[in-house]
Amino acid sequence: MILLRHLCLMMILSTPVMIAEGAPQWTQIHETEGIRVFQRDSALGDLPDFKAISRVKATLFDLIAVLQDVNRRDEWVHRCSVSKVVKRYSEFELLLYHQTDSPWPISDRDAAIRTYLYEIKKERRYLAYFKGAETSAIPPKKNVVRLPQIEGYYLFDYVGPQEIEVTYFVHLDPGGFLPHWLIKRATKDLPTKTIIGLRQQIRKTKASNIYQSFHQKWNPDVRPKNTPEPSRPPHPPQKLMRRLGI
């Protein structure tokens, strides 16, 4: 009986290790301008996942202000030609429309995307999660292919007063009749070019100070005295955190 209990205990203790070892592993595929890009086989579909990790000279609130300004995303998101809010469910949950300008002869792509801003740790860690949505509010466009699948996130981790580590993850199926090698090549470049664009947009918006009112509301370092603290973004569901491996 003691031996049986010992064997059962060993099986229980070893199970998480076997699960972790069986999970898809990230492989670094290149690094440029301080941006490390990784790839892995995906549990979400036939095409691989990609993510990029880099540090950005900014505050958390600089990054959140840029990301939440949906109508300006065409200024910095790689190949984005249209970005607009379709519906606001709350300050932290949006339905947006995104269209991509594809190089000839590939048709442009678009998507209805549900976005969520979560606070993991106050003024230290934030998650901006996005996923394609099916909705009649955004009908298909002629000669534009609706993305059958898009999912990902931006993860912002505080490093210092003017330094944030940014992780950008994306799983994307562009649909249509494209060879997998071409899809992989295009998707592989997306994380790098997105973070480069984000860096440039941060510099531009900080110089122009267009988000002054956003900072006065959200950033405790510049919020006027006696101003009530705004409502906080919700904490992400544990199920989502486990699914994303965060």
N, C-alpha and C positions, 0 to 999 in steps of 0.2 A: 504493500500500500504506500509506503514511504517512497519507494522507487517510482511508482506511478505518479504520485503528486509531484515529484521532482521533474519527471519528464513533461508533465503538463505545464509546470512553471516555465521550463526551458522553451517550450513551444510558444507560450504567450509572450515571453520576453523577446524572442527572436522574430516574431511576426512583423513589427514595425520596421526592423532592419531589412527584411526581405522585400517589403513593399517599397521602401525608399530606394533599394538597389534596383528594383524593377522599373522605377519611374524614368521617363525620358531625361537624359542629361544634356545640359547646355554645353556647347562647344564654341569657343571664341573663333570667329572666322576672319576678322580684321580689326585694325585700330587706326584711326585717323583723327587728327586735331583733338586728341584727348578723349575721343569717343570710342569705347569698346563695344563691338557688335557681336552678338551671340546667336546661335541657331540651334534648334532641337527638333526632333520629330514631335508632331503634335497629337494630342488626344482629341483635338477639336475637328480634325479633318485630314485629308490626304496631304495637304500642303504644310510645310514646316512653320513653326513659330519663330519670330525674330524679336530680339530686344537689344536696346542700346543703353549703356550706362555712362554718364559723364557728369562732371561738376560744372555748375553755372555760377557766374558772379552775379548774385542777386539775392534778394530776400524771398522768403516763402510767399509774401504778399505780392511782390513783383510778378512772380510766376503765376499765382492764382488769378491775378487781375488780367494778365494776358490770356490765360486759358479760358476764363469765363467770358471774355469779350468775343463771343462767337462770330459776330458780324465782321470782325477784322481777321479772322483766321486765313482768309485768302491772301493776306499780306505775308504770311510766314509758313504755313503748312505746305509741304512739298506738293506742287502741281494742283493745289486747291484753287478752283476758279469761282466757286460760289459757296458761301457758308452763311446760314441764317437760322435764327430761332423760329421754330414753327409753333411751339407751345411751351409755356412755363408751368410746370407742376408745382414748383416751389423755387426758392432761391438757389437750391442745390440740385435740382433735378429738371432736366430740359429735354425736349424733343427738338432735334435740329436737322436741317437738310444740308448735305455736303455733296458737292460735285467736283470731279477731278478732270482736268484737262489732259487727256492722254495724247501721246505723240502719234502722228499719222503713221500707218493707216489704222491704228487701233481706235475703236469707238470710246468716247468719253464714258466714265463711270459715275454713278451717283448712289446715294444711300440715305435712308432715314435712320438716324442714330439717336438712341436714348443715352444721355450722359448723367452721371451722378458724381457729386463731390462729397467725399467722406473725410472726416477728421479722425485719424488713428491716435494721435497724441497732440494735445493742444500746443500750437505754435512750434511743433517739432516734426510732425509727420502727417502728410495728406495724400489721399488717393483720389485720382480722377479716373473713374471707370467709364468705359463706353462700349456699347453693343448695338448692332444693327437691329432695327425694329420694323415689324410689318404694320403698316397703318394706311388707312384710306385717305388720311390727311395730306399725303404726298403722292399723287398719282404718277405713274411712269411717264417719262418724256420720250418723244420720238428720237430715234438714233442715239439714245443714251442707255447703257446697260446698267440695270440695278444690281448692285453687289449682292450676291446670295448670302455672303457671310463676312462680317467684320466684327472684331472684338479686341479689346485691349485696354491699356491703362497708362496713365502717367503717375509715377510715385515720386513724391518730393520729400527728401530727408534733410533736415537741418544739419549743417556741418559747422557753420560759423555765422556771424552777423551778416556777412555779405557773400556767403557761399552755400550752395544747396547741391546735393547729389540728386540728379534726375535719372530715373529709370523709365524708359519708354518701351512698352511691350505691345506687339500687334500680331494678330492672326487674321489673314485676309485671303478671301477667295474672290477674285475679280469677275468670275463668271465668263460667259461667252466661250468662244472657241480659240483659246490661246494655249500654246504648248507649255507644259509644266516648267521647262527650263527657262522660258522667258518670264513666267510669273515669278519664279524664285529669284531671278536676277533683279527684277524690278522691286520686289518686296524687300530684298536684302538691302537695297539702297535707301529705302524709305526711313528707317530709324535714324541713320546718320544725317540725312538731309533735313529731317524734321527737327532734330536737336540743333543743328546749325542754324536753321531758320528761327528757332525759339531764342537762341542766344542773340541773334541780330535784332529780333523784335523787342527783347528786353532792353537792349542798349537804346533803341530808337524811342521806346515809350518812356524810359527813364529820363532821357534828354528832353523830351517834350512835356513831361509831367502831366500827361493826359489822364492818368489814373489818380490824381490828387484826392478826389472825393472818395474813391474806393479805399485808399489808404487811411483817410480820416475816419472812415467807418470801421475798418477791419484791423488796421495795424495799431496795436496798443502804444507803440513808440511815438506815433504822430496823432493819435486820437485826442481831440480837445478834452480838457478836464471837465468832469461832471457830465460827460456824454455817456449814456447807458451803453453797456456792452451789447453788441448785436447777438442774435440767435446763432448758435454754433451749428456747423454741419454735423449730421448724424454720424455715429460710429458705423463702420461697415459691418454687414452681417458676417458672422463667423464662417458660415457656409461659403460665402464668396471668398473670404480670405484664404480658407483652406484650398478652394478650387484654384485660386491664382498662385498659391504657394508663397504667400506673403507673411 
